[in-house]
Every structure is written in structure tokens, then in C-alpha cells.
Amino acid sequence: MGPVEGRGGETPGRLTMQYHLDGYRPGDPAQAGPPAAGAAGPADALPAELAGKLPGKLAGKLPGKLDVLIIGCGPAGLTLAAQLAAFPGIATAIVDQKPGPLRLGQADGIACRTMEMFEAFGFSDRVLRESYWVNETSFWKPGPGPDTIIRGGRVQDTEDGLSEFPHVILNQARVHDFFLDVMRNAPARLEPHYASSFRGLTIDTTGRSDHPVTVRLERVDGPRRGEVETVRVRYVVGCDGARSGVRTALGRSLTGESANQAWGVMDVLAITDFPDIRLKAAIHSADAGSLLIIPREGGYLVRMYIELDKLGADERIASRQVTVDRLIAAAARILRPYALEVKEVAWWSVYEIGQRLCDRFDDVPAADAALRTPRVFIAGDACHTHSPKAGQGMNVSMQDGFNLGWKLAAVLGGRSPPQILHTYSAERHGVAAELIEFDRAFAAMFGAAPKRPGDDGAGGIDPAAFQRYFVKQGRFTAGTATRYAPSPITAASAHQHLARGFVVGMRFHSAPVIRLADARPLELGHVLKADGRWRLFLFAGADPADPASALHTACAALAGSGPVGRFTPPGADLDSVIDVRAVLQQPHRTLALGAMPALLRPRKGRFGLIDYEKVFCPDPGRGDIFEHRGLNRDRGCVVVVRPDQHVAHVLPLDAHADLLGFFAGCMA
Ligand SMILES: Cc1cc2nc3c(=O)[nH]c(=O)nc-3n(C[C@H](O)[C@H](O)[C@H](O)COP(=O)(O)OP(=O)(O)OC[C@H]3O[C@@H](n4cnc5c(N)ncnc54)[C@H](O)[C@@H]3O)c2cc1C
């Protein structure tokens, strides 16, 4: 047996960074410079001196016709835009009513699963470098004396082997920056149109229009303030947050918990003798309330979530006029007997949140689903809201965007029929409903008063029970528990036993391998790039070099009248739609790439150069993938992976007709 899988240990080049020592400074920490003066306060957009002076395309007019219009530059909208920017043939625009990019605040928790997605977009290394890594979580409860708290437990944050990436914390604004860089550098060279506010839409459902959605937008800043633009669009995606105008325009609403919970959150530079200030810590005091400490990137900054009062029906937290001084005082009370001296407040906010869900995430009523396909979608907070305690808002919103992006690209590129767009609402509504259930239970536990030592009565929560619940739900909060139900893009496989560790419907769980051609150790999951391609992993049986082997036969079937041959457009690279990779069982030094099927050495590009990076072998030093993912060594198998990294099917290597049948059901 190989070594136990780890959680992405520190490697050279992934050095930790210290910053914010002399005050909080937004932006790229690698850029030296003085701290921003007077950053305190709930400001979250571009500095005023830049607003209205945005250059070129940022301030330019939208084209009259678009393939996709995304409303909102939050995590959901930017993930979607970054995905669509990979396709220069698709006319995409993204707008936001703000004058510029987010600079401070909002969410900060980045789940392991989200890091895997960042790897697909090419910036996981930047996040790893800048972020705080959540390795352990501690739990504090009331102590024996008045006004005391004691540590009740301390646990590893994420179980071993769950992901090759850690759970990290980084300012949402930096995540936005990285997506903006991806968009800027992608083939479509996409930049947001800021200061442009959604005002309404109409949908032509007759099926006669190529661009059936008409959207009205109003300029809300700069010299063109008040100007209204009308754009005709094939698909609109409302990523416009909890008060979504797109959702309202569809006649949909968020329903759920009506008694809203108010939250105070502040990012501070502070001096304290609380011992776990650099650990994620959940603190239940006896009488002063609950506090969640989230250490932040840079080594000094700390976020504190303070639960405030329940609000009345329809009451807004703004009406309570909560000040940052009140938040600081509340945090200091909860932390007693430890001292808290806040030196600078980098950002703070009070906001109310309910557990709310929209019944569908697109414009098609259930009764019409067989008659027409969706034209308008909503994603992120626009269709689900929940408390920030489990750190899910940003993560789930980004996964919404990732789920939808490749589907829109496939339909607009003519590779898939528009019917696959129905799966967006079906799949993501299921995830959001689960999240809201989880959040309700988690929030109730976090908010309840703790049981006092020796109190066996019914009231209050046992802090040990809270800790147990936290550990049990680890996979859920890591984002790795999502499992999509069978649909045209996810099979109801009868062959799961051939690859027990690649569960159909769940994300492809990476494992270490060695690339055959150049002996490079890497993570197999990192070949899954956010480029809209499907991937087939052929896990080979006994003798992969034998021309009569199942591997050779499978490759010949794929390339001929199989899915690769059938769905690759004439003249395109052989891996441009379905990218085939093989994983062999033998040590890499015992095999020759030249003995592998031609499909695994495709000739590509202008010069017909050979792609040498399709074949992998186990890396026994880091754990044998066949063992770790429960792969059948005698028979091998095919694992089909969707463009959003979810496993779509597991089949025997010789199930050629079934594999073709699966692709014929979701490709045009
Ligand atoms: C003030 C605030 C504080 C938060 N703090 C935390 C936190 O501490 N921890 C946590 O986990 N989560 C927090 N959240 C929630 C978290 O940020 C969200 O779950 C996450 O950002 C959801 O992403 P999204 O893309 O769906 O929406 P958002 O991030 O809300 O983005 C929506 C975007 O749409 C734009 N928009 C809205 N209306 C229009 C319009 N009519 N026209 C054009 N553009 C429009 C907005 O300007 C915004 O940029 C906070 C959210 C807010 C708003």
C-alpha cells in the first residue's frame, strides 16, 4: 500500500506571504506601496476618483446583438464570463451597475472543490500563495467561572485525501481579480461594462427569433448617465445578487425563512491574547453570544462574524443603525477574559440573511419544459441565499456559473442540443436545496445558547455536538459531496463497480500520476481544464502495448465511427471536442509511448505536431491511482468526465455502442 493521500502539502514556490502589517491595503499583495488611508467602512467598489473615468471598452457601448449577456460581476457572473471567454466565436458581454471592480469585503471562504475549479481556470497557484490555509478548527465553550471561555476541542479542518487542495480564505475581491485576468487574457478578451444597470427584459417565446430576449440597461455613472441601451440577446443570465432584478423580471421570487437573521462582520487588524486567533475558531460564550473567527490572508488580518439580533418580518438591518463600535464591543464581550484591541477596521458590514430558494433557475415553467428550452437563467445569490457561517455563498455561486457556462458554450457552438440547458436548473436547484437544509441546521446550532456545564435540561446546544456536526458535514462544506442525478449529460451507470472512486454524478476526484512521455509527476485531475471539452479516461487492463488489447481496440473504436470520430468537426484537432487520455497500471519506465494507440499520440495544430501528454502511469511514491480510486485492474474501464469536471459515466472498455449512445444523447 502506498502512502496515505495528503491535502496538498506545501511545495517549493508555494511560499506563504505576510502583508497588511502597517494597515490593510486592497489589491495585489505582491505590489509594494503605502497602505490605503482611511480604508475603514463598508466601501466595496473602485475609489471615487476612478469612478466614471473608466477607459475604452469599460465605458463603451454594448453591441446591439449578443449571444450571452451576463448581469452582475459577482462570483457567479465572473465564473460564467471566464468560461465563455474561452470561446471567441461566442459574443458575450458582462455588465454591472457598480462603477468598477470590487475592492474589499464580502465572502472569503474558498472550499477545496472551488480550488479544484480554480486549477481548471489556471489560477489555483495564485490563490494558494496569497491565502490563509484553514488547517484546523477550534471550538470554544463557556468556562467554569463567569465571563470565561475555554477550548472544548480542536479538529483537522478537512479530512485526509478529500482533495489535493486545502480549504483556504481569501478576500472575494481577489477572486474577482483573478477571474478578470482570465477573461482579459482569454481568446475572447472579455472586459466588463461597468456602471450599466439592468432595467428589464422581455422574452419572445414564439420560437421565431434568433435573439429572443430584449434587455434594457441604463448607464448609471459617467458622462452617459441616464442613457438607456437596448440589446437583443440569445441567452441572458442574471447573476445580480440577492435582490436580483432578472429574477423579478421572470416573475420568480425567493421563498423560505421569513425571520431574517442579522449579521455583523468585520475584518480587523487587532492585538489580542486569545490563543487561537490564527485558527478558525467557533466560540459560544455563556451569555454574550457567539463569534466565528476566520484568520485572514497575510498573517495579521482577522475576520469576525458576530451574530446580531433576529429581525422582525420585513425589517431591514439598516434601520437598526448598527455601528462598527458596537460590533467591536460585542466581539470583545464574547472573547472575555481575553482582551481585544482593534487597531484598524479594514472592512465591516451588517447584513441580514434568510435561507431562501427560488423554485426554478430559468424562465421555463415546469409545464412548458417539453415545449421550449430556457433563454434566461439566474445564478448565485439571485436564486439562493443562506447564512455566511458555513462559507458557502461564494462557492456555490461560482459552481452555478461553472455548471451553466460549458452548456451555453456547447449549445451556441452547435455541439449540443439546447435541451441540455434544462439540466442547469434541475442540477443546481438540487444543490441549493441541500445547502439551505444544511445551513438551517448549522445556523440553528451556531446561534443557540450553549448548554452550561452540568446542565442536562433540554435547553441549549452541547458544544461537543456542534463540533461533531461540523466534522460530519466536512465533505459537504468542502463542496465535494455534490452529486448530480441521471440526465442526458449524466448516465445512470450500471458499471460503477469498475471505478468505485470515480462516482458518477460527483466531481472527478484527482489522484497523483506520472506522465509517461516525460516522467513528470502530476495530479490527473489537473488535465481537466475549463475549456469546454469532454474528457475520457481509459484505465487500461493487462497489456496496454499489445495491439490486440482492450485499450487499442477502444481507441480504434473511438476514433473511427465512435464519438471522437463522429463529433469532431472536419479539420479540427482530434481532441478538440472529446479529449482522450489513458492511465496504465505498469511502471512508467517499463513502457514506450510509441507502442500506444495513435489516438493517444494525436497530431495537432498547424504543423501536425505530436501531443505527448495523453498517457499516464501510477506514481507509487504518492499512491497507486488504481488502488486509491478502486479501479478494476483486470478489466479496466472508461471514465467519462463532463467539461465541469463531474463524472458523467463509467463503462467497460469494450462498451463501444453504449459510449456512442451516451454521447449521441447529449451532442448534436
Ligand atoms: C454586503 C455583502 C456582504 C457579504 N458578506 C459576506 C460574508 O461576510 N461572508 C460570506 O460568506 N458571504 C458574504 N456575502 C455573500 C457573498 O458575497 C455572496 O454569497 C456571493 O457574492 C454571491 O455571489 P453572486 O455572484 O451570486 O452575487 P453578488 O456577489 O451579490 O454579485 C451580484 C452583482 O450584481 C450586481 N448587480 C445587482 N443588481 C444589478 C443590476 N440591476 N444591474 C447590474 N448589476 C447588478 C451587483 O453590483 C453585484 O456586483 C456578502 C454579500 C454582500 C452583498
The ligand as a Tripos MOL2 file, in Angstrom:
@<TRIPOS>MOLECULE
LIG
   53    58     1     0     0
SMALL
NO_CHARGES

@<TRIPOS>ATOM
      1 C1        -22.5320   43.3400    1.5470 C.3       1 LIG1
      2 C2        -22.3460   41.8600    1.4780 C.ar      1 LIG1
      3 C3        -21.5660   41.2460    2.4350 C.ar      1 LIG1
      4 C4        -21.3760   39.8830    2.3870 C.ar      1 LIG1
      5 N1        -20.5700   39.3170    3.3080 N.ar      1 LIG1
      6 C5        -20.3700   38.0010    3.2620 C.ar      1 LIG1
      7 C6        -19.5450   37.3980    4.1760 C.ar      1 LIG1
      8 O1        -19.0440   38.0560    5.0680 O.2       1 LIG1
      9 N2        -19.3370   36.0580    4.0940 N.ar      1 LIG1
     10 C7        -19.9230   35.2970    3.1190 C.ar      1 LIG1
     11 O2        -19.7130   34.0760    3.0520 O.2       1 LIG1
     12 N3        -20.7280   35.8660    2.2190 N.ar      1 LIG1
     13 C8        -20.9610   37.1860    2.2750 C.ar      1 LIG1
     14 N4        -21.7650   37.7540    1.3780 N.ar      1 LIG1
     15 C9        -22.4020   36.8800    0.3870 C.3       1 LIG1
     16 C10       -21.4840   36.5610   -0.7640 C.3       1 LIG1
     17 O3        -20.7390   37.6850   -1.1120 O.3       1 LIG1
     18 C11       -22.3880   36.0830   -1.8690 C.3       1 LIG1
     19 O4        -22.9560   34.8260   -1.4930 O.3       1 LIG1
     20 C12       -21.7030   35.9380   -3.1870 C.3       1 LIG1
     21 O5        -21.0530   37.1180   -3.5370 O.3       1 LIG1
     22 C13       -22.7660   35.5930   -4.2170 C.3       1 LIG1
     23 O6        -22.2760   35.8220   -5.4750 O.3       1 LIG1
     24 P1        -23.2120   36.3080   -6.6640 P.3       1 LIG1
     25 O7        -22.3290   36.4000   -7.8350 O.co2     1 LIG1
     26 O8        -24.4000   35.4560   -6.7420 O.co2     1 LIG1
     27 O9        -23.7830   37.7320   -6.2380 O.3       1 LIG1
     28 P2        -23.0860   39.0690   -5.7730 P.3       1 LIG1
     29 O10       -21.7170   38.8340   -5.2950 O.co2     1 LIG1
     30 O11       -24.0510   39.7210   -4.8630 O.co2     1 LIG1
     31 O12       -22.9480   39.8950   -7.0980 O.3       1 LIG1
     32 C14       -24.0450   40.4710   -7.7390 C.3       1 LIG1
     33 C15       -23.5510   41.5650   -8.6430 C.3       1 LIG1
     34 O13       -24.6440   42.0150   -9.4130 O.3       1 LIG1
     35 C16       -24.5980   43.4230   -9.4830 C.3       1 LIG1
     36 N5        -25.9670   43.9100   -9.7230 N.ar      1 LIG1
     37 C17       -27.0200   43.8640   -8.8800 C.ar      1 LIG1
     38 N6        -28.0960   44.4090   -9.4470 N.ar      1 LIG1
     39 C18       -27.7190   44.8130  -10.6820 C.ar      1 LIG1
     40 C19       -28.3800   45.4620  -11.7550 C.ar      1 LIG1
     41 N7        -29.6730   45.8410  -11.6750 N.pl3     1 LIG1
     42 N8        -27.6950   45.7370  -12.8790 N.ar      1 LIG1
     43 C20       -26.3930   45.3980  -12.9850 C.ar      1 LIG1
     44 N9        -25.7020   44.7890  -11.9900 N.ar      1 LIG1
     45 C21       -26.3670   44.4990  -10.8610 C.ar      1 LIG1
     46 C22       -24.0460   43.8480   -8.1510 C.3       1 LIG1
     47 O14       -23.4660   45.1410   -8.2330 O.3       1 LIG1
     48 C23       -23.0220   42.7720   -7.8870 C.3       1 LIG1
     49 O15       -21.7450   43.1130   -8.3560 O.3       1 LIG1
     50 C24       -21.9780   39.1140    1.3820 C.ar      1 LIG1
     51 C25       -22.7480   39.7410    0.4100 C.ar      1 LIG1
     52 C26       -22.9400   41.0980    0.4450 C.ar      1 LIG1
     53 C27       -23.7700   41.7430   -0.6340 C.3       1 LIG1
@<TRIPOS>BOND
     1     1     2 1
     2     2     3 ar
     3     2    52 ar
     4     3     4 ar
     5     4     5 ar
     6     4    50 ar
     7     5     6 ar
     8     6     7 ar
     9     6    13 1
    10     7     8 2
    11     7     9 ar
    12     9    10 ar
    13    10    11 2
    14    10    12 ar
    15    12    13 ar
    16    13    14 ar
    17    14    15 1
    18    14    50 ar
    19    15    16 1
    20    16    17 1
    21    16    18 1
    22    18    19 1
    23    18    20 1
    24    20    21 1
    25    20    22 1
    26    22    23 1
    27    23    24 1
    28    24    25 2
    29    24    26 1
    30    24    27 1
    31    27    28 1
    32    28    29 2
    33    28    30 1
    34    28    31 1
    35    31    32 1
    36    32    33 1
    37    33    34 1
    38    33    48 1
    39    34    35 1
    40    35    36 1
    41    35    46 1
    42    36    37 ar
    43    36    45 ar
    44    37    38 ar
    45    38    39 ar
    46    39    40 ar
    47    39    45 ar
    48    40    41 1
    49    40    42 ar
    50    42    43 ar
    51    43    44 ar
    52    44    45 ar
    53    46    47 1
    54    46    48 1
    55    48    49 1
    56    50    51 ar
    57    51    52 ar
    58    52    53 1
@<TRIPOS>SUBSTRUCTURE
     1 LIG1         1 GROUP 0 **** ****
